[in-house]
Amino acid sequence: MSRVEEWVLENKDKIEKGVEIMSQGCEILAATVGQFHPILEAVFVASAELLSNPEGKEAKYLTEQFEKVNQKLEGIQDDIEKIALELQRTSLNKQNFDREAQMISQYEKFQEFVIAKPKFKEKKKEKFLSHFENTDHDLNLDGLYNAITGENISGDAVLDVILAIEQRSRRPVEEFCAHLKKLFVVGIIAVMGYTALKEGTVGEDMMKKWQFRMEDVEKRMKAAVDECVNNFPAQAKLDVEHKLVERQGRVDPEFTKFLLDPLAKKYDWVCWSVRVFNHGGIFFWNWLAGKRYHGSGGGINCFDLLTKNKIRIVISFTVDPKPLNKVQIKDQIENERMKGDMISVAESLCKSLPNCLVHAIDFQRGFKKKMAENLQQLIASKKDVVENVMEVFEQGAEVLASIAGDFFPIFSIAAPIVKLAMDNVESKEAEYMKEQFQRVRERLEVISEEIQRINDEVRKSGMDTTYFSVEENITNQFRKYMEILNAKPKFRDAKKKQFLDHFSKTGGDKNLHTLYSAVTGESFSGESVLEITLNYEQKSRRPVEDFCARLKKLFCIGLIAFIGHTALKGCDDEEELLQEWATKMQVVQSKMNAVIEDCINSFPSQAEIDIKRLVRDHKDKSNQQLANMIIENLKGKYDWVSWSVRVFNSPKGFFTIKKDFQCATGKSRFQVPSDENLNVMISYSASPEPLDKAQIQQLVQDQKKVTVPGIAELVFEKIPKCTAHAVKTTCKEMAYSWSFQDELHFFEEFKNCYLFVHSS
């Protein structure tokens, strides 16, 4: 019996067990440690045997096993894309996608060698060896292992990052581990196959190295899954707290379902019970007792939360529920209620059911406390401290970061303010604090926008980094192609050879395909570069058009070089390639049209966002300065639209009717949110038409009594395709500016009002 026959006979059961595991679900796949080793070792044995004795029964048996593994790994490409998405989200390493794609291609080339007919074995072997060396050898597998251990540039272990991203959700973490395990199997098969074919011997050192590493990886995976399983109570409480941010608590079945459904879905191996009841305004007693613990850390299987509007939420759970004798429980409750209150009921049930959790609630009518005077005194006593804190809050990041502890006065007053508001207590102290909180809110709004802008910058930077090499390769390929056309006849053969070599060394047509995937959003990031640019440029039409033009030029020169390369190589599929890329370019054009149309069609909402930010950031400007800044901003970004801007202060006085001091009619307008005193009204037209100004003047003069609402509505009635804005002359600091041509815009100050009109 040969050495190969002996080895196969000894390891047959282990090999088949390893293959069987590959077909299991994510939960099993993520939990199996060290059981893939026989499959990987078989790669060494099989590779040499397939070359020396391809018709032998051992070679055929091993080939069948590899085919089974291949079938189990059919979905690996989808898995890789999912992994790449996670890696991209955490900015671990933008090269991971290429690395994983290379591992897949190495594995596929090895499979071609394994299943090849004997007469083609040698040729397939050479192709596999060459491809393996050209796709970074075993660096791909080492890089993946380093990502697991955290020995990479970021220093973050990928499993720790996934735990954080998925918020310790067991099923997604198990699924991710299963994806990774399949990828390691693919990579190790290719690496060991290469080593066996190249060196012709079984490398014990390599076997031990990857056996140790895989066991290390699998232990880390198990630890990640255990983290989800063992610490689910703490995570579940955090999840519920996050849900309470989305919706205010209330006592009804819908709200209870709102809390229960996410818990049941995320923690599907746990049974949950949710109770919601009023806490404020009544007396309640809540008894929680029991001896059932979860895990080695201990702790009663429940937690409770109190919402801002005094709704008590109690949630209990078990991972191993047992049947209850409900008749016995009901009888015991009835007996105890005759003796005393629900405390007695709960204590009695705990004694008779020692392994159960009991929650009893007794509602009684109570009384409502009012603490308005004390709370007002508290706020008044801390007024100076609050003002100092507010000054600091508006400073830069360096100052703000160095005095985090000094914000406590603001936080300590937050609770009394809520209580005063809930009790409908009005006081000058409460009003003062509401103003301070509004300042905090406005500053946080700025910070939130800054964070979003930074995020857009990071995504844009990642896009530029990823596709800079693609653009450079395509440009250089085209330049080399043009050198052939511009060369003198005697140099053309030399230039042709240079072009063909350069085209191959710079990725061939892979650059074009990468660019196409980037535009369509089929790349590893899952985001189209057009969408990234649209968000980065804040839907500014001209920069987006410039970017699209640049992309189109890049596709053009890339296709010229690619088709030229095809012709020079003597291939006969030029027509087929042209048809394929004609279809793809139609897709590209439609994507470009979509983002440009988004800029054009959504300009009103984007302009409102832009101007809201501008008004908020320039409160120190006079009304006229602000109006001029707004019009210049709008003209610069939305140059195909005509704009009209009015900025004025609300009238003041005892007899002022606030709602009647202005009236706007027509669709093409918006008012920028600001404080109660400042009014910013903006109207626009993308295709303005001339106005009959004499008609408008006559309409006003014909009115016996000119009122602001009356004149605005009358103008709109007589000129329905217009936007009209009437403002009472009692409004202070009236400022205005527009980009309409004179014949397209009407403005006049009448006795009682200012009137602005233009076509919509």
C-alpha positions in Angstrom: 0.0 0.0 0.0 1.4 3.4 -1.0 1.9 6.3 1.3 -1.0 8.2 -0.3 -3.3 5.2 0.1 -2.4 4.9 3.8 -3.0 8.6 4.4 -6.4 8.6 2.6 -7.5 5.5 4.5 -6.5 7.0 7.9 -8.1 10.3 7.3 -11.1 9.4 5.2 -13.6 10.0 8.0 -12.1 13.3 9.0 -12.1 14.6 5.4 -15.8 13.7 5.0 -16.6 15.2 8.3 -14.9 18.5 7.3 -16.8 18.5 4.0 -20.1 17.9 5.8 -19.5 20.9 8.2 -19.2 23.2 5.2 -22.8 22.6 4.4 -24.0 23.6 7.9 -25.6 26.9 8.8 -23.9 29.9 10.1 -24.3 29.0 13.8 -22.6 25.6 13.4 -20.0 26.9 11.0 -19.0 29.7 13.4 -18.7 27.4 16.4 -16.6 24.5 14.9 -12.9 24.8 15.9 -10.1 22.8 14.2 -12.3 20.5 12.1 -11.3 21.8 8.7 -7.6 20.8 9.1 -8.0 17.4 7.3 -9.4 19.1 4.2 -6.5 21.5 4.1 -3.9 18.8 4.6 -5.5 16.9 1.8 -4.6 19.7 -0.6 -0.9 18.8 -0.2 -1.4 15.1 -0.8 -3.9 15.5 -3.6 -1.8 18.1 -5.6 1.2 15.8 -5.9 -1.0 12.7 -6.5 -3.0 14.4 -9.3 0.2 15.0 -11.2 1.9 11.7 -10.6 -1.1 9.3 -10.8 -4.2 11.2 -12.0 -6.2 8.0 -12.8 -5.6 6.5 -9.3 -8.6 5.8 -7.1 -7.1 8.0 -4.3 -6.7 10.9 -6.7 -10.3 10.4 -7.9 -11.6 10.2 -4.3 -9.8 13.4 -3.3 -11.0 15.2 -6.5 -14.6 14.3 -5.5 -14.1 15.7 -2.1 -12.8 19.0 -3.5 -15.8 19.2 -5.8 -18.1 18.8 -2.8 -16.2 21.6 -1.0 -16.5 23.7 -4.1 -20.3 23.1 -4.1 -20.6 24.1 -0.5 -18.7 27.3 -1.3 -20.8 28.4 -4.2 -22.1 31.4 -2.3 -18.7 32.6 -1.4 -18.7 35.6 -3.7 -21.8 37.0 -2.0 -20.1 36.3 1.3 -17.0 38.2 0.3 -19.1 41.2 -0.8 -20.8 41.2 2.7 -17.4 41.1 4.4 -16.0 43.8 2.2 -19.0 46.0 3.1 -18.3 45.6 6.8 -14.6 46.3 6.3 -15.3 49.4 4.3 -17.8 50.7 6.9 -15.1 50.5 9.5 -12.3 51.9 7.4 -10.1 49.0 8.3 -8.4 48.7 5.0 -9.7 49.7 1.5 -7.4 47.0 0.0 -9.3 44.1 1.6 -11.7 43.8 -1.3 -8.9 43.3 -3.8 -7.2 40.9 -1.4 -10.3 38.7 -1.0 -11.1 38.8 -4.7 -7.6 37.6 -5.4 -8.0 34.7 -2.9 -11.2 33.7 -4.7 -9.5 33.8 -8.1 -6.5 31.8 -6.7 -8.9 29.1 -5.4 -10.8 29.0 -8.7 -7.6 28.5 -10.7 -6.6 25.7 -8.3 -10.0 24.1 -8.8 -9.5 24.2 -12.6 -6.3 22.2 -12.0 -8.0 19.7 -9.7 -10.9 18.9 -12.1 -8.8 19.0 -15.3 -8.5 16.0 -17.5 -5.0 14.2 -17.3 -3.8 15.6 -20.6 -4.5 19.2 -19.4 -3.2 18.8 -15.9 0.3 20.2 -16.6 -1.0 23.2 -18.4 -3.6 24.0 -15.7 -0.9 23.6 -13.1 1.3 26.2 -14.8 -1.6 28.6 -15.1 -2.5 28.2 -11.4 1.2 28.7 -10.3 1.5 31.8 -12.5 -1.8 33.3 -11.4 -1.0 32.7 -7.7 2.3 34.5 -8.0 0.8 37.4 -9.9 -2.0 37.9 -7.3 0.3 38.6 -4.3 1.1 35.0 -3.4 0.1 34.2 0.2 0.0 37.8 1.3 -3.8 37.9 0.9 -4.2 35.1 3.4 -1.7 36.7 5.9 -3.5 40.0 5.6 -6.9 38.4 6.4 -5.4 36.7 9.4 -3.8 40.0 10.6 -7.3 41.6 10.3 -8.7 39.0 12.6 -5.9 39.5 15.2 -5.7 43.3 14.9 -2.1 43.2 13.7 -2.9 45.6 10.9 -2.6 49.4 10.2 -5.8 50.3 12.1 -4.9 48.2 15.1 -8.5 47.0 15.3 -9.4 43.4 15.3 -12.2 42.9 12.7 -14.3 40.8 15.0 -14.3 43.5 17.7 -15.4 46.0 15.1 -18.2 43.8 13.9 -19.4 43.3 17.5 -19.6 47.0 17.9 -21.2 47.6 14.5 -23.8 44.8 15.0 -24.3 45.9 18.6 -23.7 42.3 19.9 -26.4 40.9 17.7 -25.7 37.1 17.7 -27.0 36.0 14.3 -25.2 38.6 12.2 -22.0 37.9 14.1 -22.4 34.2 13.6 -23.1 34.8 9.9 -20.0 37.0 9.6 -17.8 34.4 11.3 -19.2 31.7 8.9 -18.4 33.9 5.9 -14.8 34.4 7.2 -14.3 30.8 7.9 -15.3 29.9 4.3 -12.9 32.5 3.1 -10.0 31.1 5.2 -10.8 27.6 3.8 -10.6 28.9 0.2 -7.4 30.8 0.9 -5.6 28.0 2.7 -6.6 25.5 0.0 -5.0 27.7 -2.6 -1.8 28.4 -0.5 -1.2 24.8 0.3 -2.0 23.7 -3.2 0.6 26.1 -4.5 3.2 24.9 -2.0 2.6 21.3 -2.8 2.8 21.8 -6.6 5.8 24.1 -6.3 7.9 22.2 -3.8 6.6 18.7 -4.4 6.6 17.9 -0.7 4.3 18.3 2.3 5.5 21.2 4.3 5.1 20.3 8.0 6.0 23.8 9.2 3.3 25.4 7.0 0.8 22.8 8.1 1.5 23.5 11.8 1.4 27.3 11.1 -2.0 27.3 9.5 -3.4 24.7 11.9 -2.4 26.9 14.8 -3.7 30.0 13.1 -7.1 28.5 12.2 -7.6 27.3 15.7 -6.7 30.8 16.9 -9.2 32.3 14.4 -11.9 29.9 15.4 -11.3 30.6 19.1 -11.6 34.3 18.4 -14.9 33.7 16.5 -16.2 31.6 19.4 -15.3 34.4 21.8 -17.1 36.9 19.7 -20.3 34.7 19.5 -20.0 34.0 23.3 -19.8 37.8 23.9 -23.2 38.1 22.2 -24.7 35.2 24.1 -23.4 35.9 27.5 -23.9 39.7 27.6 -27.2 40.0 25.9 -29.0 41.4 29.0 -26.8 44.5 29.1 -27.0 45.0 25.4 -30.8 44.5 25.4 -31.2 47.2 28.0 -29.1 49.5 25.8 -31.3 48.6 22.8 -34.5 49.5 24.6 -33.0 52.8 25.7 -32.2 53.6 22.1 -35.8 52.7 21.1 -37.1 55.1 23.8 -35.3 57.9 22.0 -37.4 57.1 18.9 -40.8 57.2 20.6 -42.2 58.6 23.8 -43.5 56.0 26.2 -47.2 55.4 26.7 -49.3 52.8 28.3 -50.9 50.8 25.4 -50.5 47.5 23.6 -48.9 49.1 20.5 -46.1 50.6 22.6 -45.5 47.3 24.3 -45.3 45.6 20.9 -42.9 48.4 19.8 -40.5 47.3 22.5 -41.0 43.6 22.4 -40.7 42.9 18.6 -37.1 44.1 18.3 -36.0 42.1 21.3 -37.7 38.9 20.1 -36.1 39.3 16.7 -32.5 40.2 17.8 -32.4 37.7 20.7 -34.4 34.9 19.2 -33.1 32.3 21.6 -34.5 34.2 24.6 -38.1 34.5 25.8 -39.2 38.0 26.8 -41.9 39.6 28.9 -42.6 43.4 28.8 -44.8 45.4 31.2 -45.5 49.1 30.8 -47.4 51.2 33.4 -47.8 54.7 34.8 -45.3 55.7 37.4 -46.0 59.4 38.0 -49.2 60.6 39.7 -50.0 57.2 41.4 -48.5 55.1 44.1 -47.1 51.9 43.0 -45.1 49.0 44.5 -43.1 46.9 42.2 -41.7 43.6 43.5 -39.0 41.7 41.6 -37.5 38.6 43.1 -36.1 35.3 42.1 -33.1 33.0 42.1 -32.7 32.2 38.5 -29.4 33.6 37.2 -28.0 33.9 33.6 -24.5 32.8 33.0 -21.6 32.8 35.4 -21.8 36.5 36.1 -25.2 36.2 37.9 -27.9 38.8 38.1 -31.7 38.7 38.1 -33.2 38.2 34.7 -34.9 41.5 34.4 -34.3 45.2 34.1 -36.5 48.3 34.3 -36.5 51.8 32.9 -38.3 55.1 33.6 -39.2 57.3 30.7 -39.1 61.1 30.8 -42.9 61.2 30.9 -42.9 58.9 33.9 -43.8 55.6 32.2 -42.3 52.6 34.0 -41.0 49.8 31.7 -40.1 46.4 33.3 -38.6 43.7 31.1 -37.8 40.2 32.2 -36.5 37.2 30.3 -35.3 33.6 30.3 -33.3 31.4 28.0 -34.7 28.2 29.3 -38.4 28.6 30.1 -40.3 25.9 32.0 -44.0 25.2 32.1 -46.0 26.8 34.9 -48.9 25.5 37.0 -51.2 28.4 36.3 -54.1 27.0 38.4 -51.9 26.8 41.4 -50.7 30.4 40.9 -54.2 31.8 40.6 -55.4 29.9 43.7 -52.5 31.2 45.7 -53.1 34.8 44.5 -56.7 34.7 45.6 -55.8 33.3 49.0 -53.1 35.9 49.6 -55.3 38.8 48.4 -57.8 38.0 51.2 -55.0 38.4 53.7 -53.2 41.6 52.5 -51.7 43.5 49.7 -49.8 42.5 46.6 -46.5 42.5 48.5 -47.8 39.5 50.4 -48.8 37.9 47.1 -45.4 38.4 45.6 -43.5 37.1 48.7 -45.7 34.0 48.8 -45.3 33.2 45.2 -41.5 33.6 45.4 -41.4 31.1 48.3 -43.5 28.5 46.4 -41.8 29.1 43.1 -38.1 29.6 44.0 -36.8 29.3 40.4 -39.3 31.9 39.0 -39.3 35.6 38.6 -42.4 37.4 40.1 -43.5 40.9 39.3 -46.5 42.2 41.1 -47.9 45.8 40.8 -50.5 47.3 43.0 -52.1 50.5 41.8 -53.8 53.0 44.2 -55.0 56.5 43.8 -52.4 58.8 45.3 -51.6 62.5 45.3 -49.6 64.9 43.1 -46.7 66.8 44.6 -45.7 70.2 43.4 -42.2 71.5 43.9 -42.4 74.6 41.8 -41.0 77.0 44.4 -38.0 74.8 45.3 -37.2 74.2 41.6 -37.4 77.9 40.7 -35.0 78.7 43.6 -32.6 76.0 42.4 -32.5 77.5 38.9 -32.1 81.1 40.2 -29.3 80.1 42.5 -27.2 78.6 39.6 -27.9 81.4 37.0 -24.3 82.8 37.1 -22.8 79.4 36.7 -25.1 78.6 33.8 -24.1 81.8 32.0 -20.4 80.9 32.4 -20.9 77.4 31.1 -22.8 78.8 28.1 -19.9 81.1 27.2 -17.6 78.1 27.2 -20.0 76.0 25.2 -19.7 78.4 22.3 -15.9 78.3 22.2 -13.8 76.2 19.9 -13.2 72.5 20.2 -9.9 72.8 22.1 -11.4 74.8 24.9 -14.6 72.7 24.9 -12.7 69.4 25.2 -10.6 70.6 28.1 -13.4 71.4 30.6 -15.9 68.6 30.2 -16.6 68.4 33.9 -17.8 72.0 34.1 -21.0 71.3 32.3 -22.7 69.7 35.3 -24.7 72.8 36.2 -26.5 72.7 32.9 -27.2 68.9 33.3 -28.4 69.2 36.9 -31.0 71.8 36.0 -32.4 69.7 33.1 -34.5 67.5 35.4 -36.2 70.4 37.3 -37.0 72.1 34.0 -38.8 69.0 32.7 -40.7 68.7 35.9 -41.8 72.4 35.7 -42.9 71.9 32.1 -44.8 68.7 32.9 -46.6 70.5 35.7 -47.4 73.5 33.4 -45.6 75.9 35.8 -44.6 79.2 34.2 -41.8 81.3 35.7 -39.1 83.7 34.4 -36.5 81.2 35.7 -37.9 78.4 33.6 -38.2 80.7 30.6 -34.5 81.7 31.1 -33.4 78.1 31.1 -35.4 77.3 28.0 -33.5 80.0 26.2 -30.1 78.5 27.4 -31.1 75.1 26.3 -32.1 76.5 22.9 -28.5 77.9 22.6 -27.2 74.5 23.4 -29.4 73.0 20.7 -28.3 75.5 18.1 -24.6 74.8 18.9 -25.2 71.0 18.7 -26.9 71.5 15.4 -23.8 73.1 14.1 -21.6 70.3 15.5 -23.9 67.7 13.9 -23.5 69.3 10.5 -19.8 69.5 11.0 -19.7 65.8 11.7 -21.8 65.0 8.6 -19.4 67.2 6.6 -16.4 65.4 8.0 -18.1 62.0 7.1 -18.7 63.2 3.6 -15.0 64.3 3.4 -13.9 60.9 4.6 -16.0 59.1 2.0 -14.9 61.5 -0.7 -11.2 61.0 0.3 -11.7 57.2 0.3 -13.2 57.4 -3.2 -10.3 59.6 -4.5 -7.7 57.2 -3.0 -9.4 54.1 -4.3 -9.9 55.4 -7.9 -6.8 57.5 -8.3 -4.8 54.5 -9.5 -7.6 53.5 -11.9 -7.7 57.0 -13.5 -3.9 57.0 -13.7 -3.8 53.6 -15.3 -6.4 54.4 -17.9 -4.8 57.7 -18.7 -1.4 56.1 -19.2 -2.8 53.3 -21.3 -4.4 55.8 -23.6 -1.2 57.8 -23.8 0.8 54.7 -24.7 -1.8 53.8 -27.4 -1.6 57.3 -28.9 2.2 56.9 -29.1 1.6 54.1 -31.6 -0.6 56.3 -33.8 1.8 59.2 -33.6 5.0 57.2 -34.1 6.9 57.1 -37.4 6.4 53.9 -39.4 9.8 52.5 -38.5 9.1 52.8 -34.7 5.5 51.6 -34.7 6.3 47.9 -33.9 8.4 49.0 -30.9 5.6 51.3 -29.7 3.1 48.5 -30.2 5.1 46.1 -28.0 5.5 48.9 -25.3 1.8 49.5 -25.4 0.8 45.8 -25.1 3.3 45.3 -22.2 2.2 48.4 -20.4 -1.5 47.6 -20.9 -1.0 44.2 -19.3 1.1 45.5 -16.4 -1.4 48.2 -15.5 -4.3 45.9 -15.0 -5.6 45.5 -18.6 -9.3 46.1 -18.9 -9.8 45.6 -15.1 -9.5 49.4 -14.7 -12.5 50.0 -17.0 -14.6 47.4 -15.1 -13.6 48.9 -11.8 -14.6 52.3 -13.0 -17.9 51.0 -14.3 -18.7 49.2 -11.0 -17.8 52.4 -9.1 -20.4 54.4 -11.1 -23.1 51.7 -10.8 -22.5 51.1 -7.1 -21.6 47.5 -7.7 -18.2 47.9 -6.0 -17.2 46.6 -2.6 -18.4 49.8 -0.9 -21.9 49.4 -2.3 -22.0 53.2 -3.0 -21.9 54.8 -6.4 -19.1 57.4 -6.8 -21.9 59.6 -8.3 -23.9 59.4 -5.1 -20.8 60.2 -3.0 -20.0 63.2 -5.1 -23.6 64.4 -5.1 -23.6 64.3 -1.2 -20.1 65.8 -1.0 -21.0 68.7 -3.3 -24.3 69.2 -1.4 -26.2 68.7 -4.7 -24.4 71.6 -6.4 -25.2 71.2 -10.1 -22.0 72.6 -11.7 -19.4 70.5 -9.7 -21.5 67.4 -10.3 -21.7 68.1 -14.0 -17.9 68.7 -14.1 -17.4 65.3 -12.3 -19.7 63.5 -14.8 -17.8 65.1 -17.7 -14.5 64.0 -16.2 -15.9 60.4 -15.8 -17.2 60.4 -19.4 -13.8 61.4 -20.8 -12.1 58.7 -18.7 -14.5 56.1 -20.1 -13.9 57.4 -23.6 -10.1 57.1 -23.5 -10.2 53.9 -21.6 -12.4 52.2 -24.2 -10.2 53.6 -27.0 -7.2 51.9 -25.4 -9.1 48.7 -24.6 -10.5 48.3 -28.1 -7.1 49.2 -29.6 -5.5 46.5 -27.5 -8.0 44.0 -28.6 -7.3 44.8 -32.3 -3.6 44.7 -31.8 -3.8 41.3 -30.1 -5.6 39.9 -33.2 -8.8 39.0 -31.3 -12.0 38.7 -33.3 -14.5 39.8 -30.6 -14.3 43.5 -31.2 -17.9 43.8 -32.3 -19.1 41.9 -29.2 -17.0 44.1 -26.9 -18.3 47.2 -28.6 -21.9 46.1 -28.1 -21.3 45.2 -24.5 -19.7 48.6 -23.7 -22.4 50.4 -25.7 -25.0 49.0 -23.3 -22.8 49.7 -20.3 -22.3 53.3 -21.4 -26.0 53.8 -21.7 -26.3 52.7 -18.0 -23.5 55.1 -17.1 -25.2 57.9 -18.9 -28.5 57.2 -17.2 -26.8 57.2 -13.8 -25.2 60.6 -14.6 -28.5 62.0 -15.8 -30.1 60.9 -12.6 -27.7 62.8 -10.3 -27.7 65.9 -12.4 -31.5 65.8 -12.5 -31.5 65.4 -8.7 -29.5 68.6 -8.4 -31.9 70.4 -10.7 -35.2 69.1 -9.3 -34.3 69.2 -5.6 -32.7 72.7 -5.7 -35.5 74.3 -3.6 -35.1 71.9 -0.6 -31.2 72.0 -0.9 -31.3 75.8 -1.1 -33.4 76.0 2.0 -30.9 73.8 3.9 -28.0 76.0 2.6 -29.7 79.3 3.6 -30.8 78.0 7.0 -27.2 77.3 7.8 -26.0 80.6 6.5 -28.6 82.6 8.5 -27.7 80.6 11.7 -24.0 81.2 11.2 -24.3 85.0 10.5 -26.5 86.4 13.2 -24.1 89.3 13.7 -24.9 90.7 10.3 -27.4 93.5 9.6 -30.5 92.6 7.6 -29.2 94.1 4.4 -25.8 92.5 4.8 -27.6 89.2 5.3 -29.9 89.7 2.3 -26.8 90.4 0.1 -24.9 87.4 1.4 -27.9 85.1 0.7 -28.4 86.3 -2.8 -24.7 85.9 -3.7 -24.7 82.4 -2.2 -27.8 81.4 -4.2 -26.6 83.0 -7.5 -23.2 81.2 -7.2 -24.6 77.7 -6.5 -27.9 77.9 -8.4 -27.0 80.1 -11.4 -29.8 78.8 -13.6 -32.4 80.1 -11.2 -33.5 83.7 -10.5 -33.9 84.6 -6.8 -35.6 87.2 -4.6 -34.7 87.7 -0.9 -36.5 89.7 1.8 -35.1 90.0 5.4 -37.0 92.1 8.0 -37.9 92.2 11.7 -41.3 91.4 13.0 -43.3 94.5 14.2 -43.6 95.2 17.9 -46.4 96.8 19.8 -49.4 96.0 22.0 -51.9 96.2 19.1 -49.8 94.2 16.6 -51.5 91.2 15.0 -48.5 89.0 14.4 -50.0 86.8 11.7 -51.1 89.7 9.5 -47.8 91.6 9.1 -46.9 89.5 6.0 -48.6 87.3 3.5 -47.0 85.2 0.7 -48.8 83.5 -2.2 -47.6 81.2 -4.9 -45.6 77.9 -4.8 -42.1 79.0 -5.6 -41.0 80.2 -2.1 -39.9 79.2 1.3 -39.3 80.9 4.7 -36.1 80.1 6.5 -36.6 79.1 10.2 -35.1 81.6 12.6 -35.9 83.4 15.8 -39.3 85.0 16.3 -38.0 88.5 15.6 -36.2 87.8 12.3 -38.0 86.9 9.1 -36.2 85.6 6.0 -38.4 84.9 2.9 -37.0 83.6 -0.3 -38.8 83.1 -3.7 -37.5 82.0 -7.0 -38.2 81.0 -10.6 -36.2 78.7 -13.0 -38.0 80.2 -16.0 -39.2 83.7 -15.2 -41.4 85.7 -17.6 -42.0 89.4 -18.0 -44.6 91.1 -15.7 -47.2 93.8 -16.5 -46.1 96.1 -13.8 -48.7 98.7 -14.7 -51.4 96.1 -14.1 -50.0 95.3 -10.7 -49.9 99.0 -9.7 -53.5 99.5 -10.9 -54.7 96.5 -8.9 -53.3 98.1 -5.7 -54.5 101.6 -6.4 -58.1 100.3 -7.1 -58.3 99.0 -3.6 -60.1 101.3 -1.1 -58.4 99.7 1.8 -55.1 98.0 1.3 -54.4 95.0 3.6 -51.4 92.8 3.5 -53.3 89.5 3.1 -55.8 91.1 0.7 -53.3 92.5 -1.7 -51.1 89.4 -1.9 -54.1 87.2 -2.6 -55.6 89.6 -5.1 -52.4 89.7 -7.2 -52.1 85.9 -7.2 -55.8 85.7 -8.2 -55.3 88.1 -11.2 -51.8 86.7 -12.1 -52.1 83.0 -11.1 -48.6 82.0 -12.4 -46.8 84.4 -10.0 -45.4 84.5 -6.5 -46.4 87.5 -4.4 -45.2 88.7 -1.0 -46.7 91.6 0.8 -45.1 92.9 4.0 -46.5 95.6 6.3 -44.5 98.8 6.4 -44.4 98.7 10.2 -41.9 95.9 10.0 -38.5 97.2 10.9 -35.2 97.1 9.1 -36.7 95.9 5.8 -33.9 94.6 3.5 -34.2 93.0 0.1 -32.1 91.9 -2.9 -32.8 89.9 -6.1 -31.1 88.4 -9.1 -34.1 88.8 -11.5 -33.8 91.2 -14.4 -35.8 94.4 -14.0 -38.6 93.5 -16.4 -39.1 90.2 -14.6 -39.4 91.5 -11.0 -41.9 94.0 -9.4 -41.2 95.9 -6.2 -42.9 99.0 -4.8 -43.5 100.5 -1.4 -47.1 101.5 -1.0 -48.7 103.4 1.9 -49.3 100.4 4.1 -47.1 97.6 2.6 -44.1 96.6 0.5 -45.1 94.4 -2.4 -42.8 91.9 -4.2 -44.0 90.0 -7.3 -42.4 87.8 -10.0 -43.5 84.9 -12.2 -43.2 81.4 -10.7 
